[in-house]
Amino acid sequence: MALQKDWRPEAVTLLMGSIILSFLGGGTLIAVLHHFGVAGFKGEDGVGTILAATLCFHGVVLAGSLPFLKYHDTNWRAVLGLDNSGLGGALGLAAMAFPVIVIVVMGLQYTCVKILTHFHYPAADQEAVDMILNAKSHALRIYLIIFAVGIAPVAEEFIFRGILFPFVKQLGYPRLAWLAPSLLFALIHASLPIFVPLFVFALGLTWLYATTGRLLTNILVHGLFNALNLILLLNSNS
C-alpha cells in the first residue's frame, strides 16, 4: 500500500479557504453578470456561466494542488501512487470494487427516486444531461463530457479523499475522517435524489483509498462511474 501523506494544517487551511472563496466568488460573479445581461451569462446554459461554474471549484482545486504539493515536497506522481510497487494489485482491487459500487449506488438511487416520487417530489436529476444536450456548440459539449469524466474525478478525489480524509484522520478523528468528507462530497452536488447514493459512493471511494493509498484507483473508479451514469442518462433521453 502506498503511504498517505501527512498534510500541514496551515497549507490545508489556505487551500480550503481559497476553494471556498473561489466557489462563493464565482457564484456571486455569475449572478452579477447574469443580472446585467452580459453575453455568455444570460442563462444557465451560457458559455460563460458553464465555464465559471465548473472552474471556480474544480479549476481552483487543480491549480492550488501544485503549490500545495510542492510545499509538502511531493508531486502528483506520488499522490497518484505511481511511485510504489503493487500498482497492479491496487488496480485489480479497483476493478473488482467497481461493479459492487455501481450496483449498490444505483440501487440506492433507484430507491431514493421511487420514495421521492411517491411523495410527489421532482426526483429526476437531469441537469447535467440537459446541459450537455443543450450545449450551444460541439466544443462546449465535448468540454462538459471531458469535465464530467476526467476533470471532476481528479479534482474531487484529490480534495476529498487525497487531502481531507487523511488530514481529519491525522487530527485524531478517524471515524469523522470517513464521514465528514463523504458528507461534504454529497452536499456539494446539491441534489436531494442523489444525496444518499453519493454519500455511500463517497464511503466506497474512501474505503478504496484507505486500502490502496493510491489516488489513481479512486480517479479511475470515479471517472468510470460518471461515464456510465452519463451514458445511461443520455440513452434515456434519446
Beta strands, then each sheet from edge to edge (+ up, - down):
end
